[in-house]
Amino acid sequence: MASMTSRLWNKILIPLSLLFTITINAQQMTHGKVISADNQQPLAGATVLVKGTSKQTATDNSGAFHIESAAEDILVVSSVGFSSLEVKAGDANYVLMNTTTKNMT
């Protein structure tokens, strides 16, 4: 009986526990700053969303944001008056937003 438990542990439980550990470590906090490409001023209140999830946050008064994501996740950044932008989370240190040039008529 003890050897059967040992085999079960070695064949199933150890690989399963390793997979769980890898999954936990895949998520990290992504930190970045959203600024206007026009005047290099921070954009407060911009929305930062992890694409394909419900995870989102808003930038603070200095344009900074913090969101849990994997480095390969895509962040969708949007703000009123600016064109939405998609950026890889691992490359989101500084996000430059361009103003929208569409006519609203």
MDAnalysis code that builds the backbone (N, CA, C; Angstrom):
import MDAnalysis as mda
import numpy as np

u = mda.Universe.empty(315, n_residues=105, atom_resindex=np.repeat(np.arange(105), 3), trajectory=True)
u.add_TopologyAttr("name", ["N", "CA", "C"] * 105)
u.add_TopologyAttr("resid", np.arange(1, 106))
u.add_TopologyAttr("resname", ["MET", "ALA", "SER", "MET", "THR", "SER", "ARG", "LEU", "TRP", "ASN", "LYS", "ILE", "LEU", "ILE", "PRO", "LEU", "SER", "LEU", "LEU", "PHE", "THR", "ILE", "THR", "ILE", "ASN", "ALA", "GLN", "GLN", "MET", "THR", "HIS", "GLY", "LYS", "VAL", "ILE", "SER", "ALA", "ASP", "ASN", "GLN", "GLN", "PRO", "LEU", "ALA", "GLY", "ALA", "THR", "VAL", "LEU", "VAL", "LYS", "GLY", "THR", "SER", "LYS", "GLN", "THR", "ALA", "THR", "ASP", "ASN", "SER", "GLY", "ALA", "PHE", "HIS", "ILE", "GLU", "SER", "ALA", "ALA", "GLU", "ASP", "ILE", "LEU", "VAL", "VAL", "SER", "SER", "VAL", "GLY", "PHE", "SER", "SER", "LEU", "GLU", "VAL", "LYS", "ALA", "GLY", "ASP", "ALA", "ASN", "TYR", "VAL", "LEU", "MET", "ASN", "THR", "THR", "THR", "LYS", "ASN", "MET", "THR"])
u.atoms.positions = np.array([
    [0.822, -1.198, 0.000],
    [0.000, 0.000, 0.000],
    [0.867, 1.263, 0.000],
    [1.956, 1.213, 0.771],
    [2.840, 2.372, 0.835],
    [3.497, 2.635, -0.506],
    [3.876, 1.578, -1.230],
    [4.511, 1.783, -2.535],
    [3.504, 2.317, -3.548],
    [2.241, 1.946, -3.441],
    [1.211, 2.462, -4.338],
    [1.007, 3.960, -4.102],
    [1.000, 4.369, -2.868],
    [0.886, 5.784, -2.523],
    [2.095, 6.546, -3.029],
    [3.262, 5.953, -2.897],
    [4.490, 6.588, -3.369],
    [4.468, 6.760, -4.882],
    [4.011, 5.742, -5.610],
    [3.918, 5.845, -7.075],
    [2.908, 6.909, -7.489],
    [1.789, 6.961, -6.794],
    [0.768, 7.972, -7.077],
    [1.351, 9.372, -6.871],
    [2.072, 9.544, -5.793],
    [2.702, 10.827, -5.500],
    [3.684, 11.223, -6.604],
    [4.536, 10.300, -7.000],
    [5.564, 10.567, -8.009],
    [4.984, 10.803, -9.401],
    [3.932, 10.109, -9.763],
    [3.398, 10.190, -11.125],
    [2.341, 11.269, -11.303],
    [1.628, 11.602, -10.276],
    [0.517, 12.545, -10.436],
    [0.683, 13.813, -9.603],
    [0.868, 13.659, -8.337],
    [0.834, 14.814, -7.447],
    [2.033, 15.743, -7.607],
    [3.219, 15.220, -7.799],
    [4.394, 16.089, -7.978],
    [4.269, 16.908, -9.261],
    [3.989, 16.296, -10.433],
    [3.821, 17.119, -11.645],
    [2.684, 18.132, -11.517],
    [1.597, 17.736, -10.866],
    [0.476, 18.657, -10.683],
    [0.870, 19.839, -9.811],
    [1.629, 19.588, -8.751],
    [2.057, 20.683, -7.880],
    [3.041, 21.599, -8.603],
    [3.895, 21.046, -9.469],
    [4.817, 21.878, -10.251],
    [4.048, 22.758, -11.236],
    [3.042, 22.208, -11.875],
    [2.219, 22.988, -12.796],
    [1.537, 24.135, -12.060],
    [1.020, 23.872, -10.881],
    [0.375, 24.913, -10.088],
    [1.361, 26.015, -9.729],
    [2.583, 25.663, -9.371],
    [3.615, 26.650, -9.036],
    [3.965, 27.501, -10.242],
    [4.099, 26.892, -11.405],
    [4.416, 27.641, -12.622],
    [3.298, 28.614, -12.954],
    [2.053, 28.193, -12.807],
    [0.912, 29.060, -13.090],
    [0.897, 30.278, -12.163],
    [1.169, 30.072, -10.904],
    [1.193, 31.182, -9.952],
    [2.300, 32.169, -10.307],
    [3.467, 31.699, -10.664],
    [4.593, 32.566, -10.961],
    [4.457, 33.296, -12.288],
    [3.560, 32.857, -13.159],
    [3.400, 33.492, -14.465],
    [2.790, 34.891, -14.338],
    [2.035, 35.138, -13.299],
    [1.413, 36.435, -13.098],
    [2.355, 37.337, -12.303],
    [2.405, 38.603, -12.702],
    [3.249, 39.569, -12.010],
    [2.546, 40.915, -12.042],
    [3.070, 41.850, -11.318],
    [2.529, 43.204, -11.371],
    [3.240, 43.965, -12.476],
    [2.460, 44.496, -13.392],
    [2.998, 45.336, -14.454],
    [2.826, 46.779, -14.017],
    [3.895, 47.538, -14.071],
    [3.878, 48.950, -13.698],
    [4.191, 49.763, -14.943],
    [3.489, 50.850, -15.129],
    [3.767, 51.686, -16.287],
    [3.228, 53.087, -16.098],
    [3.414, 53.897, -17.117],
    [2.959, 55.277, -17.085],
    [2.396, 55.632, -18.455],
    [1.226, 56.263, -18.467],
    [0.577, 56.663, -19.710],
    [0.734, 58.170, -19.857],
    [1.293, 58.580, -20.989],
    [1.508, 60.000, -21.226],
    [1.027, 60.392, -22.621],
    [0.712, 61.661, -22.774],
    [0.281, 62.203, -24.058],
    [1.487, 62.353, -24.978],
    [1.358, 61.873, -26.216],
    [2.440, 62.025, -27.189],
    [2.579, 63.486, -27.614],
    [1.506, 64.269, -27.488],
    [1.526, 65.667, -27.914],
    [2.379, 66.558, -27.021],
    [2.210, 66.406, -25.704],
    [2.902, 67.331, -24.795],
    [3.668, 66.632, -23.673],
    [3.763, 65.320, -23.727],
    [4.480, 64.503, -22.740],
    [3.952, 64.683, -21.312],
    [2.692, 65.061, -21.183],
    [2.055, 65.193, -19.876],
    [1.373, 63.874, -19.504],
    [1.348, 63.525, -18.214],
    [0.691, 62.288, -17.786],
    [-0.815, 62.342, -18.036],
    [-1.400, 61.183, -18.337],
    [-2.845, 61.092, -18.550],
    [-3.492, 60.423, -17.345],
    [-4.152, 61.216, -16.531],
    [-4.873, 60.694, -15.371],
    [-6.210, 60.132, -15.839],
    [-6.626, 59.020, -15.256],
    [-7.930, 58.440, -15.553],
    [-7.985, 57.589, -16.810],
    [-6.852, 57.315, -17.440],
    [-6.843, 56.412, -18.606],
    [-7.141, 54.998, -18.113],
    [-7.842, 54.231, -18.919],
    [-8.178, 52.856, -18.570],
    [-7.128, 51.911, -19.141],
    [-6.673, 50.982, -18.312],
    [-5.723, 49.951, -18.730],
    [-6.392, 48.606, -18.454],
    [-6.576, 47.810, -19.511],
    [-7.299, 46.553, -19.440],
    [-6.423, 45.434, -19.976],
    [-6.409, 44.289, -19.280],
    [-5.722, 43.105, -19.798],
    [-6.682, 42.468, -20.794],
    [-6.291, 42.455, -22.072],
    [-7.152, 41.971, -23.153],
    [-7.592, 40.526, -22.896],
    [-8.887, 40.284, -23.098],
    [-9.434, 38.946, -22.922],
    [-9.768, 38.579, -21.493],
    [-9.644, 39.543, -20.570],
    [-9.961, 39.297, -19.164],
    [-10.839, 40.434, -18.654],
    [-11.229, 40.338, -17.408],
    [-11.972, 41.430, -16.773],
    [-11.059, 42.299, -15.913],
    [-9.755, 42.036, -15.942],
    [-8.804, 42.816, -15.140],
    [-8.611, 44.187, -15.773],
    [-8.829, 45.216, -14.976],
    [-8.593, 46.570, -15.458],
    [-8.288, 47.496, -14.305],
    [-7.704, 48.617, -14.652],
    [-7.379, 49.633, -13.661],
    [-7.408, 50.987, -14.357],
    [-7.244, 52.037, -13.601],
    [-7.164, 53.392, -14.159],
    [-5.857, 54.024, -13.690],
    [-5.338, 54.913, -14.515],
    [-4.108, 55.609, -14.136],
    [-4.403, 56.636, -13.055],
    [-3.408, 56.909, -12.225],
    [-3.559, 57.914, -11.174],
    [-3.229, 59.302, -11.740],
    [-3.148, 60.300, -10.879],
    [-2.899, 61.681, -11.329],
    [-1.559, 61.866, -12.027],
    [-0.609, 60.965, -11.768],
    [0.693, 61.070, -12.433],
    [0.770, 60.160, -13.666],
    [-0.369, 59.574, -14.063],
    [-0.413, 58.702, -15.233],
    [0.061, 57.286, -14.963],
    [0.392, 56.980, -13.717],
    [0.930, 55.661, -13.373],
    [-0.189, 54.639, -13.197],
    [0.137, 53.382, -13.542],
    [-0.793, 52.281, -13.318],
    [-0.039, 51.052, -12.845],
    [-0.778, 50.157, -12.189],
    [-0.270, 48.875, -11.704],
    [-1.372, 47.868, -11.975],
    [-1.030, 46.781, -12.661],
    [-2.037, 45.762, -12.966],
    [-1.379, 44.392, -12.986],
    [-2.093, 43.389, -12.500],
    [-1.578, 42.028, -12.507],
    [-1.730, 41.441, -13.895],
    [-0.614, 41.026, -14.482],
    [-0.635, 40.432, -15.821],
    [0.648, 39.662, -16.047],
    [0.627, 38.804, -17.041],
    [1.844, 38.126, -17.476],
    [2.550, 39.036, -18.473],
    [3.843, 38.896, -18.600],
    [4.632, 39.755, -19.487],
    [4.151, 39.680, -20.933],
    [3.614, 38.529, -21.336],
    [3.166, 38.378, -22.722],
    [1.716, 38.805, -22.943],
    [0.992, 39.181, -21.893],
    [-0.385, 39.667, -22.046],
    [-0.407, 40.969, -22.839],
    [-1.526, 41.222, -23.488],
    [-1.728, 42.473, -24.215],
    [-2.577, 43.407, -23.351],
    [-2.096, 44.626, -23.164],
    [-2.849, 45.654, -22.440],
    [-3.521, 46.566, -23.453],
    [-4.786, 46.882, -23.216],
    [-5.520, 47.834, -24.038],
    [-5.631, 49.118, -23.221],
    [-5.061, 50.188, -23.746],
    [-5.038, 51.470, -23.032],
    [-5.952, 52.430, -23.782],
    [-6.859, 53.077, -23.048],
    [-7.776, 54.022, -23.684],
    [-8.028, 55.212, -22.767],
    [-8.348, 56.328, -23.406],
    [-8.658, 57.554, -22.672],
    [-9.483, 58.449, -23.588],
    [-10.401, 59.200, -23.017],
    [-11.250, 60.095, -23.794],
    [-10.375, 61.088, -24.556],
    [-10.642, 61.210, -25.867],
    [-9.900, 62.142, -26.697],
    [-8.611, 61.580, -27.274],
    [-8.330, 60.304, -26.973],
    [-7.112, 59.665, -27.450],
    [-7.456, 58.361, -28.158],
    [-6.642, 57.984, -29.121],
    [-6.817, 56.707, -29.815],
    [-6.418, 55.571, -28.885],
    [-7.240, 54.513, -28.847],
    [-6.902, 53.336, -28.042],
    [-5.635, 52.700, -28.586],
    [-4.929, 52.039, -27.700],
    [-3.637, 51.467, -28.055],
    [-3.500, 50.109, -27.393],
    [-2.944, 49.138, -28.120],
    [-2.627, 47.832, -27.543],
    [-1.119, 47.713, -27.436],
    [-0.667, 47.260, -26.276],
    [0.773, 47.138, -26.022],
    [1.025, 45.873, -25.195],
    [2.126, 45.202, -25.473],
    [2.499, 44.025, -24.702],
    [2.843, 44.467, -23.281],
    [2.335, 43.757, -22.283],
    [2.538, 44.144, -20.883],
    [4.018, 44.286, -20.543],
    [4.853, 43.440, -21.095],
    [6.285, 43.510, -20.835],
    [6.947, 44.754, -21.402],
    [6.248, 45.449, -22.317],
    [6.781, 46.663, -22.954],
    [6.030, 47.922, -22.516],
    [5.302, 47.866, -21.413],
    [4.396, 48.945, -21.035],
    [4.975, 49.933, -20.032],
    [6.291, 50.106, -19.987],
    [6.870, 51.061, -19.042],
    [6.350, 52.470, -19.287],
    [6.409, 52.910, -20.550],
    [5.864, 54.205, -20.938],
    [4.971, 53.993, -22.147],
    [3.720, 54.413, -22.037],
    [2.765, 54.271, -23.126],
    [2.430, 55.670, -23.622],
    [2.764, 55.945, -24.876],
    [2.478, 57.250, -25.485],
    [1.144, 57.181, -26.201],
    [0.206, 58.044, -25.825],
    [-1.129, 58.066, -26.422],
    [-1.238, 59.261, -27.383],
    [-1.738, 58.984, -28.581],
    [-1.965, 60.037, -29.575],
    [-3.409, 60.514, -29.489],
    [-3.611, 61.810, -29.712],
    [-4.965, 62.362, -29.685],
    [-5.752, 61.827, -30.878],
    [-7.055, 61.726, -30.694],
    [-7.950, 61.277, -31.748],
    [-8.134, 62.408, -32.743],
    [-8.069, 62.087, -34.023],
    [-8.230, 63.127, -35.050],
    [-9.521, 62.948, -35.829],
    [-10.412, 62.031, -35.397],
    [-11.683, 61.802, -36.087],
    [-12.648, 62.945, -35.817],
    [-13.436, 63.297, -36.833],
    [-14.510, 64.263, -36.649],
    [-15.669, 63.570, -35.963],
    [-16.303, 64.235, -35.039],
    [-17.410, 63.661, -34.285],
    [-18.749, 64.121, -34.852],
    [-18.882, 64.219, -36.159],
    [-20.162, 64.665, -36.756],
    [-20.945, 63.530, -37.308],
])
